[in-house]
Amino acid sequence: MRAFWTVVHRWMGLITAAFLFVTGLTGVVISWDHELDEWLNPHLNRARAQGTPIPALELARQVEARHPEVRVTYMPLAAEEGHTLAFSVSPRVNPATGTLFEPGYNQVFVDPVSGEELGRREWGAVWPVTRETAVSFLYKMHYTLHLPVMFGTDRWGPWLLGVIALIWTFDCFVGFYLTLPLRKRKPAAEPVAEGEKPQASGRGFWQLWKPAWKVNWSAGRYRLNFDLHRAFGLWTWVLLFILAFTAFSMNLYREVFIPVMSVVSKLTPSPFDTRALAALPMEPRTSYAEAIAVAEREARRRGWEEPVGYLFHSEYQGIYAIAFFRPEDDHGSGGVGHRQLYLDTQDASLLGDRQPWKGTAADVFVQAQFPLHSGRILGLPGRILISLMGLVVAMLSVTGVIIWWKKRTGRVRSAARSPAREEGLPAGATVARAQESAQ
């Protein structure tokens, strides 16, 4: 049985190694995406003017007036002091062709005091990778691998990484099992002379398992590589499992995770889960200002004290998502996000809400996936821990491949040294057989 699971672990590791190496290293970077982006691009993120900020609705109107080919779809209502407002934009339909414009950018940065446009960029652009797009390039690679749109969908990257994460989740248990010490049959007890105490027949379970948790730094290269793979896998096992499972749940969210969770516990769907996507952007009948006013009245009726933090317009589903938070609380309580109200873009009717850490058991479990995966559930220490885990994941991927390669090479050499089993085999046949057996 152990030999079987060793083979399973070997092949699951080889299948996932390259993907986990890439996602591990990119995870180290994107844990600090905001900070790194501000450091690399101060010309986009730092506001220079001082004074009273212009209302965000007016700034959004000015952006659309300067660029009639786009519509503002994400609007922060207030900026931190000294920071710009980053408006997300999407292409409008070209009335002459009936197709979408191709503006070549999806973010516009504006000084909130002067209204000056400080720059534009394509967040997540594949090529060319510049200082302005480097962080978003890595962020998008982390969950899409930048796989192209095929057969009318851009979900191939998340689907592939979701399957990899599912294999990784299962492999966490297989790898843990393989670290456990072998059970040996107890030898027959020897007769004890009268008056003498019986001697211990062997070491206990922990004594046998204890070496698996240690790294012999003075050992040879192969042994050190093996110890690093096994010991780091054990010490970080819980975190590895959390990363693997949450990667699966977020990448296969609608396809697998939500259907399964709906069977286990009652799950409250959001309008984004129930409304189909239109072929082209829908023109809203309710303006941004009207939607914000309706949302503010509803929030005060519920006793919410936070101001409106941002408005998101899902133009392909006809939904406004309006969040309530303070500018300094960017990711919400424990990274789970903010209170939100969902409105219909046609008549401003209330479609639903979202409140952090509230709802059914399934609702709370679903909300916890991103905070767990990003480490934001523990604040700054959690983000540091997840960054270190990205390095661990990359290291385990490399050491696992090295272990397989060394063992494969050893099997080939061992088989090559053994005599041919049949007479008359041509020269080199033994080596060929050894190579076949090592596959």
Secondary structure by P-SEA (a helix, b strand, c coil): caaaaaaaaaaaaaacaaaaaaaaaaaaaccaaaaaaaaacccccccccccccccaaaaaaaaaaaccccccccccccccccbbbbbbbbbcccccccccccccccbbbbcccccccccccccccccccccccaaaaaaaaaccccccccccccaaaaaaaaaaaaaaaaaaaaaaaaacccccccccccccccccccccccccccccccccccccccccaaaaaaaaaaaaaaaaaaaaaaaaaaaaaaaaccccaaaaaaaacbbbbcccccccccccbbbbcccaaaaaaaaaaaaaaacccccccbbbbccccbbbbbbbccccccccccccccbbbbbbccccccccccccccccaaaaaaaaaaaaaacccccaaaaaaaaaaaaaaaaaaaaaaaaaaaaaaaaaaaaaaccccccccccaaaaaaaaaaac
